[in-house]
Amino acid sequence: MTDDRSLERAARSWLETGPTQAPDRAVEAALLRIETTPQERDLRVPWRLPRMTTPTRVAAAAVIGVLLIGGAFFYLGKPGQPAVGGPGPSPSSSAPASPIASPKPSSSGALLDYTNLQGWIVFERAGKAPDGSTPAGVDYPHSLWLAHADGSDLHELAPGVPASGKISFDISPDGSRVIFSAYDPPVQVWEVGIEGGAQKLLSTDCNGVPAECMEAAPAYSPDGKRVAFVRATETSSVLAIRDLASGDVTMLDTTRSSSSDVWLDEPSWSPDGQQIVYHKVIHDAAQDRVVDSNIFIVNADGSGLHELALPDGTPWGDADWSPDGSRIVFGSYPIRVLANAKSEVYSVRPDGTDLQQLTRLGVGSGAPSWTSDGAHIFFWGLQTFFLMDPDGGNAKAINRADLVFDNDGYGFYGALQPTP
């Protein structure tokens, strides 16, 4: 067990010595502190980020940020070192034992300029507002923010509604709307225009009370006419589909979990609208922490449920289906429930073959999603958002100068707005 200042001391020691080697002591201290901090079930079923004391949260966020910056210095700062996405350190002992294709070297990453991307970057924020506007004494609200790739027009999406905060969002296929769930009870699903406007409550038949009915983690179907989401109580969770025109809800009962220590999260549709991929999170009550996560695929009618064939021994999650249907991108140690330096980005064919590790940074990369044209993968990398090719090549920060928000907050889940 460590005290709340162990992270700070390890990071300071590493910085004073100079980043001439991988920050093992700081990583070890950060991981130990995070992994030994008891998690509190925010919604009793869909667990969220670990609940730490405010000083511990600030220390953890700050040190993880230091590690990410230091990792960038160590990994990118030496002459002759391959670009991000190139061959990196050997996998840790917890990495899957089966053969996995390595990331591709970046052939022209230094020449890429992502700051002229069209559309909005939408991202979650846990902590102080990235524009520095959070009043003193306000403790870590969850919110959604938008910014352009060049860093301009940073602003909060639909501030104040719902009052309990926002989490687990998705952008409609035409890029015009954003759907999300409330962070704290009443846990319901809402929708709003990406340019703002009035918020619309979609969970009209679910009161959001943990003991009765909650709805979370919504995802638009490829045609934008349906939404997959998780309906839950304190003791069960199940995938469901809502028809946006009629409001009718269909439960996929084959996916139902009847345990308060097993819940479903982060559904994503196949591009033909026939299947849904999601992950199942396992919590150990005795240890009071998340211990595993596995990815499953189910047909949209509830048939054909099966686990995606991935190597044992590593938690998997945050899956997103490619626009052409050929691959699924996902992360190890899903950031929302198991975030640590072991989190990396992978992809695989829907039948579980051709597993590829796309990042190998050792400082925490994850929460991946495809761009709407399938040409890139958007993900959280070194303290900011990155794009890379589908094979892991040409990975590069979108705009490190303007899209790093270091003011007592953290946020990992983002997406790029589909544009014509």
N, C-alpha and C positions, 0 to 999 in steps of 0.2 A: 504494500500500500504506500502511496506517496502523498505528500501534502500538496496544497493548491499551488505552491510556488515552485514545485519541482520542474514543471515545464519551462518556466521562465529561466530558472537557473541553468538548465541544460542548454537552452537556446543561447543564453548569454555566453556561456562557456564556449560554445561552438563558434559564435560570431567573433569572440575575442581571439580565439586561436587562429581563426581564418578558415574559410571554406576550401581547404585543400584536399579534403577527403569527404566521402559520403557522411552525412551527419548522423551516425549510428546512435550516439548517446541521446541526442535530441529526439530522434524518431522513437527510440526505445522508451524514453520517458513519456512522450506524447501518447504512444499506443498504450502504455501501462496505465496512464492516468485515465484515458478514455475507456479502456476495457474494464477497469475496476470501478468506474463510476456507475452506481446503480441506475438503471433506466426506470423511468416512471411511465406507465401506460397513459398517454394523453387521452385516448378515447376508449380505453379498456380493450379495444380490439385492434384497430389499425395503429400500431405503434408509430411514433414519429421520432424526431431527434431526441437524443438523451437529455433528460432534464438535469442540468447541473446548477450549482449556485451561480449567481451572476459573476463573481470574480473568477470562478473556474471556467465558465464559458468564455469569458473574455480572454483568459490565459490560453485556453485550448485553441480558440479561433486565431489568436495572434501567433502562437507557436506553429500551428499548422501552416499559417500563411508564411511565416519565416522559413519553414521547411520547404515549402513550394518554391519560394524565391531562391533559397539556397540551392535547392535541387536544380533549378534552372541555371544558376551560376555554375554549379559543379558539372552539369551535364552539357551545357551549351558554351561555357566560357573558355574552354581550353582549345588552343589551336589544333586543328585536325580532328576534333571530336565530331562524330556524325550528328546530323540535325535530329530534332525531335522526330520520333517515328523510326529512326534507324536502330541498328542493333544496340541493345543496352545491357545492363547488368543481367547476370543469370537469374532466373526465377528463384524466388524464395522457396524455402522448404515446403511451404504450404501450397505452392503452385501445383496444378494438376500434373500427374505423373505421365499421362499419355502424351504422345508426340503432338506438338502444337506448332503450326507454322509461325515463323518469326515476323515481326513488323518489317515493312519494306523501307529501305533507305529513301530519304527525301532527295529526289533528283533535282528539284528546282525550288525548294522551299524558301530559300533566301530571296527569290525574285517575286514570290507571291505577294499580292496586296489585297487583303480581304476587307479593307476599310471602306471600299466602294460598294459593298454588298447592298442590294436593295431590300426594303422592308424593315420590319422591327425585329430586334432580339427581345424575346420575352423571357423573364427569369424570375425565379423565386428568391426571396430575400428573408433570411431569419436573422434579426438583429437590427441595429441602427440603420436608418434609411441611408441608401448609398449616396444621396445628395447632401447628407449631413443635416437634414432638417428635423431629425427626431429630437423632441424636447428633452432636456435633462431629467433624469429620473424615470423615464419611460423604459420599460424592460422588454426588449426583444420581441416586438410584434412580428408576425409572419405576413408578408405582403407580396404582391406581384408588381414587377417593374418592367418598363420598356425603354429601349435606347436604340439608336441607329448604330451601325457598325463603326462609324467614325466617332462615336461617343456623344453625338448631339442629341438634343431633345430627351434627355433622361427624365422620366417622370413615373409616378406610381399609377397603376391601372385601377380605376374605380376605388379610390381611397374611402375607407370607412364602412363599406358594405360588402360582406357582413362584418359586424364589429369584432367578431372573434378571429378575423384574419383569413388569409387565403393560402391554399397549398394544392399540389397535385393538379396542375393545369394541362390543358391541351388546346391547340389552335385548330380551328375548322379548316377543312381541305381548301376552301377558297380564300383563306386568310382573313376573313372578315370578322370572326368571332373568337372569343376565348371562353372556355368552360373550365370550372375549377370547383373545388370543394372547400368548405369552411374548415379552418384549422382546429377550432375548439367547438364544443356543443353550443347551439344545435348544429350537428354535422350534416349538412345538406349540400346539394349540387346547385351551382349558379351559372349563369351565362351572361356575357356582356360583350358589346362590340369592341373590337380591338382598338378603335379610335375613341372609346369611352361611351358615355350615354348611360341610360337606365339599366340597372342590373335586373335580370329575370330569374326568379327562383324556379328551378325545374323539379325539385323534390317536393311536389305539392301533396303527395300521398305518403310522405315520410317526415315525421316531426323532428328528426335529428337528435332525439334523446337516446343516450347510450343503452339504456335498459329496454328500449322499444324498437327504434329503427334509426339507422344512420346510413348515409350514402356518401361515397368518397371515390377518389381516383378515377374520374371520368375520362373517356376517350371517344372521340368522334369516329364514326364509321367512314370508310373512304368516300361515300357519297354525301356525307354530312347529314343524313336523315335519321340516324340512330346514334345512341350513345351507350357504350359499354361502361359499367361501373361496378363497384363493390357495394353490396347492401349488407349491413352488419348489425348485430346487437352486441351486448357484452360477452356473449357466449357462442356466437356463430358468425360466419361470413359466407357469402355466395356471390358469384358473378351474376349480373343481371344486364338486360338490354332495355333501354327506353326508346320508344318511337317518339321522335320530337314533334310530329304532327298531331298524333292522337294522345300522347302521354302514356300510352299503354306500356306496362313493364312485364317482361318475360324473364323468369328466373331460370338460370341454367343449373338445375338442382344437382347434376352430377358433380359440380365443382364445390358443393357445400362442405364447409368445415364446421364441425360441431364442437369445437374446443376453443376456449378463450386463449390458448397458447399457440394456436395455428390460425393465421389469417391470410387473406388474398390481397394482392396489391398490383398496381401499375399494368392494367390490361392494354393491349395494342392489337389492332386489327390487321389481318392479312389484306393486301391491296384489292383482292376480289370480294372482300366482305364475307368470306365463308368461314374463316377461322379467327380465333383470338388467342394470343399468347399472353401469359401473365406469370407472376411468380407467387409462390407460397412461402410465407415467413414462419419459421419455427422459433418459439420462445421457450426457454427453460425456466420454469417457475422457481426451481430450487436455487439456480444461479441468478435469477432475476435479470436475465439478459437474452438477447437474440443470439441463437447459436447456429442457425442454418437458414438457407433460402434456396429454393429450387424452382426451375422454370417448367411450366406446363403449357400445352396447347390443347384447345378444345374447339370443336365445330360450333358455329353460331347457333345451332339448334340444340346444343348440349351433348351431342354424341361425340364419339371418337376421342374422349379425354385420354391424354397420355403425357408422361413426363418427357421433356426434351432430353435426349441422350447426351449427357455431358459428364466429364470425369468426376468421380467421387472426391470428397475431401475439401472442396471449395464451395462456398456459398455463391449462388448465381442469381441475377435478377436484373431489373430495369431493361427489359427486352423491348425492341422496336423493330417492326417488320419493314424490310426495304420496299420501296415503291414498285419494283418489278417482281417482288415476291420470291426472289432467289436466295436471299439471306436474311438472317436475323442478327442484329447487333445487340449487345448486352454487356453487362459489367460483372466482374467478380467483386465480392464483398459490397453489395449494393449500398450506395452512399447514404441513403436515408436511414437505414437501420444498422449498417455495419461499417460505416465510413472509417477507413484507415489507410495507411500507406500501401497496403496490399491491393487496393482497388485499381483495377485495370480494365481496359476495353477489349472485347473479343467479338468475333462474328462466327456464324456457323450456318450451314444450310438447314432448312427446316426439318430435314430428316436426321439431323444430328451429325452429319459427316462434314469433313473439311473444316475442322475447328481451327481458327486463326486468332492469335493474340496480336492485337493491333497497336497497343501501347505497351511500353515496358520501362516506365519512368521510375517506379519505386517510390513515388511521392504522392500517390493518390490521383487516379484519373477515372472518370466514370460518368454516369448519367447520360449515355449517348443517345442520339436520335438522328434519323436520316433527314437530309434536306429534301424538299418535295420533288426535286428532279432526280434524286438518287445519286448525284454526282459526288456528294461529300457526306461525311459524318460529323455532326456537331457534338462536342463533348466538353466536359469540364477537365481542364488540364492543370497547368502550373499557375494557380491563383487566378485564372481567368478562363474565358471560353476559347476553344480551339475549333478549327476545321481540319479534316484530313481526308485523303482519298479513301475509297472503300477498302483498299488493301493495306491501309495504314501508312502509306507514303504521303509526303508533302504535308505533314502535320505542322501547323503554325498557329500561333495565337492570332485571333482576329484583330485585336487592337490592344496590345498590352499597355500602351501609353494612356488610354482613356477608358478602358473597361476593367480596371482593377480598383476595387472600392475598399480601401483599408481604413474603416472607421467603426470598429467594434461591431462587425456583422459578418455574416458568411452566407453563401448561397451557391448551390451547385447545379440545380436543375434549371435548364434553359432550353429554348428552341428558337429556330429561325422561321419567321413568318413566310408561308408560301406566297409567292408573287407571280403575276402573269409572265 
